[in-house]
């Protein structure tokens, strides 16, 4: 009898958000709101993972969304995009290994 795998593949969207050249300085007034929203979306299961490069050149988000436009829309609604901290968004479909224990 074949074993049932304890994993599956999940399609999510990998979004890379590019920071403006002066983002290290200009993000300060918006950072608390940005992080609070990201935490809420992660707790709701919309964002799988999120973080920024240490050199403040960009952020990477793994987002559960039906379409690329939906994933980009989540980022466009972010205070960073609305205030010029992020200046460009790119999305690609990403196959994420999901362990059955993740529910």
Phi, psi and omega in degrees: 000133182286141177285142175278126181297148179264028181206166176207170177256140179235130174276125173232181178246127173269117180247129173251124179251121181272133178279150170295154181304330182260019187299327180303328179268320188278345182282341187310312183293342185250352190298315182299316178294319179300311182293321179297317179295316179300319179295320178297315180293326177291317179297328179279352179087004179285313175265127177277314180206151180206146177183174182235153174290144183299334181274009180055041177262340181180171176239156174235132179232136169256118190237134171274117179204154181291324184223165175301318181296323177296317179296315178295325178298322177300319180287323179295333179280356181282145180300331178294317180290320182291341183242017173077011175286315169266138182241347180209143177234138174226139181230144175221143174296139185224128176271114184256130175286123182245126178273140181305330179295343180284348178080000000 
